[in-house]
Amino acid sequence: MIAAIQQDGMKKSEVSQLLNISRNTIDLWLKRQAETGDFKALPNRPPGNNHKITDWDKFHQFAKIYGDKTQAELAQLWEDKISERTISRALKKIGFTRKKNLWLPRTR
């Protein structure tokens, strides 16, 4: 339809009646093609975040080594700048809990 308008010289109103779409839709498609070079639909979802933790095996080893530290200390020890909340979500994702193991023998 865009090719029919551009190459064959059909009027926008004729194409809109033929395809049963509004002229405004055709104008928006032509505008998008002029701006981006293509008239495909835009994605429905916004792009995702850049995740702070990408190597989950490395984070799992990190959590095993520093498991006795608080989340604030873990955030400071991690190689990148990371929040305590992100550490909390990551620990939950790999299955670590914040509960102490009460069955371990305690010495005083």
ZADREN-296050 format. One record per residue: residue in three letters; y, x, z of N, C-alpha, C in turn. Coordinates in steps of 0.2 Angstrom, whole numbers, padded with zeros to 4 digits, always signed. Example, Ala and Ser with C-alpha at 12.3 -4.5 7.8 and 13.67 -1.06 7.14 Angstrom:
BEGIN
ALA-0028+0066+0039-0022+0062+0039-0016+0066+0039/SER-0011+0064+0035-0005+0068+0036+0000+0064+0039/
% end
This chain:
BEGIN
MET-0006+0004+0000+0000+0000+0000+0006+0004+0000/ILE+0006+0010+0004+0012+0014+0004+0012+0018-0003/ALA+0006+0019-0006+0006+0022-0012+0009+0018-0018/ALA+0007+0011-0017+0009+0006-0022+0017+0006-0022/ILE+0020+0006-0016+0027+0006-0015+0030+0012-0018/GLN+0028+0018-0017+0031+0024-0019+0029+0026-0026/GLN+0023+0025-0028+0021+0027-0035+0022+0022-0040/ASP+0020+0016-0039+0020+0010-0044+0027+0007-0044/GLY+0031+0008-0038+0038+0005-0038+0037-0002-0036/MET+0032-0004-0033+0032-0011-0030+0037-0012-0025/LYS+0040-0018-0024+0045-0020-0019+0042-0020-0012/LYS+0045-0019-0007+0042-0020+0000+0041-0027+0001/SER+0045-0031-0001+0044-0038+0000+0038-0041-0003/GLU+0036-0038-0009+0030-0040-0013+0024-0038-0009/VAL+0024-0032-0007+0018-0029-0003+0017-0033+0003/SER+0023-0034+0007+0022-0038+0013+0019-0045+0012/GLN+0021-0048+0007+0018-0055+0005+0011-0054+0003/LEU+0009-0049-0001+0002-0048-0003-0002-0046+0003/LEU+0000-0042+0008-0004-0040+0013-0003-0045+0019/ASN+0001-0049+0019+0003-0054+0025+0005-0050+0031/ILE+0009-0045+0030+0012-0041+0035+0020-0041+0034/SER+0024-0040+0040+0031-0040+0039+0034-0034+0036/ARG+0040-0035+0033+0043-0029+0030+0045-0024+0035/ASN+0046-0026+0041+0048-0021+0046+0042-0017+0048/THR+0036-0019+0047+0030-0015+0048+0030-0009+0042/ILE+0031-0012+0036+0031-0007+0031+0037-0002+0032/ASP+0043-0004+0034+0048+0001+0035+0047+0006+0041/LEU+0043+0003+0046+0041+0008+0051+0036+0013+0049/TRP+0031+0011+0044+0026+0015+0042+0030+0021+0037/LEU+0035+0019+0033+0038+0023+0029+0042+0028+0033/LYS+0045+0026+0038+0049+0030+0043+0045+0035+0046/ARG+0039+0033+0049+0034+0038+0052+0032+0043+0047/GLN+0031+0041+0041+0028+0045+0035+0034+0051+0034/ALA+0040+0048+0034+0046+0053+0033+0046+0058+0038/GLU+0045+0056+0044+0046+0060+0050+0040+0065+0051/THR+0034+0062+0051+0028+0066+0052+0024+0068+0046/GLY+0025+0065+0040+0021+0067+0035+0015+0063+0034/ASP+0014+0058+0039+0008+0054+0039+0010+0047+0042/PHE+0006+0042+0040+0008+0036+0043+0002+0033+0047/LYS-0002+0037+0050-0007+0035+0054-0004+0032+0061/ALA-0008+0028+0064-0006+0025+0070-0006+0030+0076/LEU-0001+0029+0080+0000+0034+0086-0006+0033+0091/PRO-0008+0038+0095-0013+0037+0100-0011+0032+0105/ASN-0015+0028+0108-0014+0023+0113-0013+0027+0120/ARG-0016+0032+0121-0016+0035+0128-0011+0041+0127/PRO-0008+0043+0133-0004+0049+0133-0008+0055+0134/PRO-0006+0061+0132-0010+0066+0132-0012+0068+0140/GLY-0017+0071+0141-0019+0073+0148-0015+0079+0151/ASN-0016+0080+0157-0013+0085+0160-0017+0092+0159/ASN-0013+0097+0160-0016+0104+0160-0019+0105+0167/HIS-0026+0105+0167-0029+0106+0173-0029+0112+0176/LYS-0028+0113+0183-0027+0119+0186-0034+0122+0187/ILE-0039+0119+0188-0046+0121+0189-0050+0120+0183/THR-0051+0125+0179-0055+0124+0173-0062+0127+0173/ASP-0063+0132+0177-0070+0136+0178-0073+0133+0184/TRP-0077+0128+0184-0080+0125+0190-0085+0129+0193/ASP-0088+0133+0190-0093+0138+0193-0089+0143+0197/LYS-0084+0145+0195-0080+0150+0199-0077+0147+0205/PHE-0075+0140+0204-0072+0137+0210-0077+0135+0215/HIS-0083+0134+0213-0089+0133+0217-0091+0139+0221/GLN-0091+0145+0218-0092+0151+0222-0086+0152+0227/PHE-0080+0151+0224-0074+0152+0229-0075+0147+0235/ALA-0077+0141+0234-0077+0137+0240-0083+0139+0244/LYS-0088+0142+0242-0094+0144+0246-0091+0150+0250/ILE-0088+0155+0247-0085+0161+0251-0080+0159+0256/TYR-0075+0155+0254-0070+0153+0259-0071+0146+0262/GLY-0077+0144+0263-0078+0137+0266-0075+0136+0273/ASP-0074+0141+0276-0072+0140+0283-0064+0139+0283/LYS-0061+0140+0278-0053+0140+0278-0051+0133+0277/THR-0045+0131+0279-0042+0125+0278-0040+0124+0270/GLN-0038+0118+0269-0036+0117+0262-0030+0120+0260/ALA-0025+0121+0265-0019+0124+0264-0020+0132+0262/GLU-0025+0135+0266-0027+0142+0265-0030+0143+0259/LEU-0035+0138+0257-0038+0138+0250-0033+0138+0245/ALA-0028+0134+0245-0023+0133+0240-0019+0140+0239/GLN-0018+0143+0245-0014+0150+0244-0019+0155+0242/LEU-0025+0155+0243-0030+0160+0241-0032+0159+0233/TRP-0031+0153+0231-0033+0152+0224-0028+0156+0219/GLU-0031+0158+0213-0027+0163+0209-0021+0160+0206/ASP-0021+0154+0205-0015+0150+0202-0011+0146+0207/LYS-0005+0144+0206-0002+0140+0211-0005+0133+0210/ILE-0007+0131+0216-0011+0124+0216-0009+0121+0223/SER-0010+0114+0223-0008+0110+0229-0014+0109+0233/GLU-0013+0108+0239-0018+0106+0244-0022+0100+0242/ARG-0018+0095+0239-0022+0089+0236-0026+0090+0231/THR-0024+0095+0226-0029+0097+0221-0035+0100+0223/ILE-0034+0104+0228-0040+0108+0232-0045+0102+0234/SER-0042+0097+0238-0045+0092+0241-0050+0088+0236/ARG-0046+0086+0230-0050+0083+0225-0055+0087+0222/ALA-0054+0093+0221-0059+0098+0218-0065+0099+0222/LEU-0064+0099+0229-0069+0100+0234-0074+0094+0234/LYS-0070+0088+0233-0074+0082+0233-0078+0081+0227/LYS-0075+0084+0221-0079+0083+0215-0085+0088+0215/ILE-0085+0093+0218-0091+0098+0218-0096+0096+0224/GLY-0094+0091+0228-0098+0089+0233-0097+0092+0240/PHE-0092+0096+0241-0091+0098+0248-0087+0093+0252/THR-0089+0093+0258-0086+0088+0263-0082+0092+0268/ARG-0077+0089+0272-0073+0092+0277-0076+0092+0283/LYS-0082+0089+0284-0085+0088+0290-0089+0094+0293/LYS-0089+0095+0299-0092+0101+0302-0099+0100+0303/ASN-0103+0105+0302-0111+0104+0303-0112+0105+0311/LEU-0113+0099+0314-0114+0099+0321-0121+0101+0324/TRP-0125+0102+0319-0132+0105+0321-0132+0112+0321/LEU-0127+0116+0320-0127+0123+0320-0127+0125+0328/PRO-0130+0130+0330-0130+0132+0337-0123+0135+0338/ARG-0120+0133+0344-0113+0135+0346-0114+0140+0351/THR-0110+0146+0351-0110+0150+0357-0103+0150+0360/ARG-0103+0151+0366-0096+0151+0370-0095+0158+0373/
% end
